[in-house]
Amino acid sequence: METPFHAFEPNGPENGGPDNGGSNNEARGPRLREIPLRLIIPNLITILAICAGLSGIRLAFENRIELAVAMVLLAAFLDGIDGRIARLLKATSKFGAQMDSLADIVNFGVAPALVLYVSVLDQARSVGWIAALIYVIAAGLRLARFNVMSDREVKAAWQSEYFVGVPAPAGAMLVLLPVYLNLLGVAPDRLVGFISAGYTALIGFLLISRLPVWSGKSEGNRIRRDLVLPVMLGVVLYVATLMAYSWETLVVTAIGYLSTLPFGARAWQKKYGTWSAHHGDDGLTDRDGPVV
């Protein structure tokens, strides 16, 4: 049946189609061609990540906090690997990139904030809700800035080694620290609610800050041959500890990550100088004025 709408095209309309000056007959062939399964797999993972994040919100409102946190962390994990799987399968597409961006704000912003509010921040009433709003907006701004910087054809040398501000996936893990402590027995009273609200706002500030944060994905990084087995053993030990002592391990991980931020910023300063020498490399400004 003929419709005024085009069939699914992961990378947009084909050249020669009606959107590009071609005839309907010329475009009909490409629109009816089969899409390789490998192009769909990364998008399915992204959709599963959204489902996990939204399910975490539902579980939180049902007061099943442990499962809610687990689902949010699962959503963050799936959202973190879909892009890598797409590159591995050579299945990157414009459609997938847009899907991933929309999923990020749910999984790294909305879901953690609502789970945190239901379990802890509601003790601070309106102040807790304001803190949750601040975090969600900060996560959205952080993701928008990341997209702008990723789209630039010419990137600064340091962008392969450092993020500008704490990345959104790490922010989701960090902001849930009060929930981990709650699950370890720290009662969420009014004082804890206000302290957690301040902590939530702090994490939001770290997301949108210009703090250089080591990304750990530099192509120049190599592991010495004699350290390969110890590193593998360390990863296995961490995963085993996470499974056996989940909340204790997450508390230590969050505190450990926060404690490394000053060292990463200092290493960046020693290697590249000061932020003022790189004004405009944060995605917010360029030589011609504001970008976003």
C-alpha positions as semicolon CSV with decimal commas, in nm:
position;residue;x (nm);y (nm);z (nm)
1;M;0,000;0,000;0,000
2;E;0,133;0,339;-0,099
3;T;0,182;0,584;0,189
4;P;0,323;0,936;0,204
5;F;0,588;0,816;0,448
6;H;0,928;0,672;0,371
7;A;1,045;0,331;0,487
8;F;1,300;0,303;0,765
9;E;1,643;0,423;0,654
10;P;1,910;0,409;0,929
11;N;2,119;0,679;0,761
12;G;1,839;0,889;0,616
13;P;1,689;0,893;0,264
14;E;1,900;0,747;-0,013
15;N;2,043;0,972;-0,286
16;G;1,802;0,995;-0,572
17;G;1,491;0,960;-0,354
18;P;1,206;1,210;-0,350
19;D;1,371;1,396;-0,063
20;N;1,677;1,456;-0,279
21;G;1,514;1,550;-0,604
22;G;1,455;1,198;-0,742
23;S;1,128;1,039;-0,852
24;N;0,911;0,802;-0,652
25;N;0,997;0,517;-0,885
26;E;1,370;0,571;-0,830
27;A;1,324;0,571;-0,453
28;R;1,086;0,276;-0,436
29;G;1,364;0,020;-0,483
30;P;1,592;0,139;-0,200
31;R;1,294;0,180;0,034
32;L;1,195;-0,185;-0,012
33;R;1,539;-0,333;0,034
34;E;1,608;-0,550;0,338
35;I;1,791;-0,407;0,639
36;P;2,080;-0,622;0,769
37;L;2,014;-0,764;1,115
38;R;2,343;-0,622;1,244
39;L;2,203;-0,271;1,197
40;I;1,913;-0,349;1,427
41;I;2,099;-0,518;1,715
42;P;2,253;-0,197;1,864
43;N;1,913;-0,024;1,849
44;L;1,751;-0,317;2,028
45;I;2,010;-0,288;2,305
46;T;1,932;0,084;2,334
47;I;1,559;0,009;2,360
48;L;1,626;-0,254;2,628
49;A;1,828;0,006;2,818
50;I;1,533;0,248;2,810
51;C;1,301;-0,029;2,930
52;A;1,538;-0,109;3,217
53;G;1,562;0,255;3,323
54;L;1,186;0,306;3,318
55;S;1,134;-0,023;3,502
56;G;1,373;0,102;3,769
57;I;1,148;0,406;3,819
58;R;0,843;0,183;3,859
59;L;1,020;-0,044;4,108
60;A;1,125;0,261;4,309
61;F;0,765;0,380;4,339
62;E;0,675;0,027;4,451
63;N;0,940;0,065;4,725
64;R;1,153;-0,216;4,579
65;I;1,464;-0,005;4,601
66;E;1,726;-0,280;4,557
67;L;1,573;-0,396;4,228
68;A;1,522;-0,034;4,121
69;V;1,892;0,047;4,166
70;A;1,989;-0,275;3,990
71;M;1,770;-0,187;3,691
72;V;1,911;0,166;3,670
73;L;2,266;0,034;3,678
74;L;2,173;-0,228;3,417
75;A;2,030;0,048;3,198
76;A;2,351;0,247;3,235
77;F;2,556;-0,061;3,142
78;L;2,347;-0,139;2,833
79;D;2,350;0,225;2,729
80;G;2,728;0,225;2,762
81;I;2,789;-0,078;2,541
82;D;2,542;-0,021;2,257
83;G;2,773;0,223;2,080
84;R;3,073;-0,008;2,116
85;I;2,872;-0,301;1,980
86;A;2,757;-0,085;1,688
87;R;3,117;0,000;1,603
88;L;3,221;-0,365;1,645
89;L;2,947;-0,481;1,408
90;K;3,008;-0,183;1,175
91;A;2,643;-0,094;1,232
92;T;2,671;0,273;1,327
93;S;2,395;0,492;1,184
94;K;2,241;0,835;1,227
95;F;1,923;0,674;1,356
96;G;2,117;0,482;1,621
97;A;2,303;0,794;1,729
98;Q;1,975;0,980;1,781
99;M;1,824;0,686;1,969
100;D;2,128;0,667;2,195
101;S;2,113;1,039;2,275
102;L;1,746;1,015;2,370
103;A;1,811;0,707;2,585
104;D;2,097;0,876;2,769
105;I;1,878;1,145;2,926
106;V;1,639;0,875;3,055
107;N;1,899;0,630;3,183
108;F;2,160;0,874;3,315
109;G;1,932;1,160;3,417
110;V;1,565;1,093;3,483
111;A;1,583;0,736;3,617
112;P;1,861;0,789;3,877
113;A;1,706;1,117;3,994
114;L;1,361;0,966;4,049
115;V;1,496;0,657;4,224
116;L;1,703;0,883;4,448
117;Y;1,407;1,110;4,521
118;V;1,169;0,826;4,609
119;S;1,419;0,654;4,840
120;V;1,602;0,947;5,009
121;L;1,538;1,298;4,876
122;D;1,166;1,295;4,956
123;Q;1,266;1,341;5,322
124;A;1,382;1,691;5,229
125;R;1,049;1,767;5,058
126;S;1,070;2,054;4,811
127;V;1,446;2,095;4,860
128;G;1,497;1,732;4,761
129;W;1,282;1,774;4,452
130;I;1,473;2,086;4,349
131;A;1,801;1,893;4,387
132;A;1,663;1,614;4,167
133;L;1,559;1,870;3,904
134;I;1,904;2,028;3,913
135;Y;2,068;1,691;3,851
136;V;1,838;1,600;3,558
137;I;1,889;1,938;3,389
138;A;2,265;1,913;3,444
139;A;2,269;1,566;3,289
140;G;2,081;1,698;2,985
141;L;2,323;1,990;2,945
142;R;2,620;1,754;2,986
143;L;2,492;1,523;2,713
144;A;2,417;1,814;2,480
145;R;2,770;1,948;2,525
146;F;2,914;1,601;2,457
147;N;2,716;1,573;2,133
148;V;2,835;1,916;2,017
149;M;3,199;1,829;2,087
150;S;3,165;1,489;1,916
151;D;3,027;1,647;1,598
152;R;3,325;1,877;1,551
153;E;3,546;1,776;1,261
154;V;3,860;1,916;1,426
155;K;3,906;1,806;1,786
156;A;4,163;1,912;2,041
157;A;4,442;1,665;2,112
158;W;4,336;1,620;2,474
159;Q;3,981;1,509;2,382
160;S;4,105;1,156;2,319
161;E;4,217;1,134;2,682
162;Y;3,987;1,358;2,886
163;F;3,621;1,448;2,924
164;V;3,501;1,800;3,002
165;G;3,323;1,744;3,332
166;V;3,217;1,413;3,483
167;P;3,057;1,193;3,213
168;A;2,687;1,120;3,246
169;P;2,722;0,742;3,307
170;A;2,962;0,808;3,596
171;G;2,726;1,079;3,722
172;A;2,442;0,828;3,739
173;M;2,658;0,592;3,944
174;L;2,777;0,872;4,174
175;V;2,442;1,036;4,240
176;L;2,300;0,710;4,374
177;L;2,553;0,703;4,660
178;P;2,289;0,805;4,920
179;V;2,074;0,513;4,802
180;Y;2,364;0,268;4,847
181;L;2,412;0,397;5,201
182;N;2,039;0,366;5,265
183;L;2,049;0,002;5,158
184;L;2,338;-0,049;5,401
185;G;2,122;0,072;5,689
186;V;2,159;0,451;5,694
187;A;1,808;0,569;5,778
188;P;1,683;0,840;5,538
189;D;1,567;1,094;5,795
190;R;1,523;1,468;5,736
191;L;1,889;1,553;5,799
192;V;2,009;1,281;5,564
193;G;1,761;1,410;5,306
194;F;1,905;1,762;5,317
195;I;2,263;1,633;5,305
196;S;2,173;1,411;5,010
197;A;2,009;1,707;4,834
198;G;2,332;1,905;4,864
199;Y;2,532;1,606;4,739
200;T;2,295;1,565;4,442
201;A;2,337;1,930;4,344
202;L;2,716;1,888;4,374
203;I;2,714;1,594;4,132
204;G;2,504;1,803;3,892
205;F;2,765;2,078;3,913
206;L;3,044;1,828;3,839
207;L;2,857;1,714;3,527
208;I;2,843;2,062;3,374
209;S;3,178;2,184;3,509
210;R;3,486;2,232;3,292
211;L;3,684;1,995;3,513
212;P;3,910;1,772;3,299
213;V;3,824;1,410;3,380
214;W;4,042;1,128;3,256
215;S;3,842;0,912;3,014
216;G;4,061;0,601;3,017
217;K;4,017;0,551;2,641
218;S;4,334;0,702;2,503
219;E;4,463;0,509;2,206
220;G;4,815;0,556;2,335
221;N;4,754;0,363;2,655
222;R;4,910;0,020;2,668
223;I;4,939;-0,243;2,941
224;R;5,277;-0,396;3,005
225;R;5,288;-0,764;2,921
226;D;5,376;-0,862;3,278
227;L;5,071;-0,673;3,409
228;V;4,810;-0,832;3,182
229;L;4,731;-1,125;3,412
230;P;4,720;-0,914;3,733
231;V;4,483;-0,669;3,562
232;M;4,256;-0,953;3,449
233;L;4,261;-1,099;3,799
234;G;4,176;-0,758;3,944
235;V;3,873;-0,725;3,716
236;V;3,750;-1,071;3,816
237;L;3,800;-0,986;4,183
238;Y;3,605;-0,661;4,146
239;V;3,313;-0,833;3,971
240;A;3,307;-1,109;4,234
241;T;3,311;-0,850;4,513
242;L;3,035;-0,655;4,339
243;M;2,818;-0,965;4,328
244;A;2,887;-1,068;4,689
245;Y;2,893;-0,724;4,853
246;S;2,707;-0,509;4,603
247;W;2,628;-0,196;4,804
248;E;2,958;-0,186;4,992
249;T;3,146;-0,219;4,663
250;L;2,941;0,055;4,499
251;V;3,002;0,289;4,794
252;V;3,377;0,232;4,771
253;T;3,365;0,272;4,390
254;A;3,178;0,604;4,411
255;I;3,406;0,746;4,680
256;G;3,715;0,619;4,497
257;Y;3,601;0,779;4,170
258;L;3,540;1,114;4,340
259;S;3,882;1,101;4,504
260;T;4,055;1,056;4,167
261;L;3,907;1,373;4,012
262;P;4,164;1,616;4,157
263;F;4,451;1,393;4,041
264;G;4,309;1,376;3,687
265;A;4,274;1,753;3,672
266;R;4,629;1,800;3,798
267;A;4,766;1,554;3,540
268;W;4,581;1,744;3,264
269;Q;4,724;2,075;3,383
270;K;5,079;1,940;3,384
271;K;5,043;1,804;3,032
272;Y;4,831;2,066;2,856
273;G;4,847;2,384;3,064
274;T;4,542;2,576;3,184
275;W;4,181;2,583;3,067
276;S;4,218;2,944;2,954
277;A;4,457;2,831;2,681
278;H;4,186;2,602;2,545
279;H;3,886;2,834;2,566
280;G;3,620;2,716;2,325
281;D;3,717;2,348;2,340
282;D;3,436;2,268;2,583
283;G;3,164;2,271;2,316
284;L;2,994;2,584;2,449
285;T;3,187;2,852;2,262
286;D;3,403;2,884;1,955
287;R;3,572;3,159;1,761
288;D;3,245;3,279;1,616
289;G;3,059;3,299;1,946
290;P;2,817;3,074;2,135
291;V;2,731;2,734;1,989
292;V;2,457;2,630;2,231
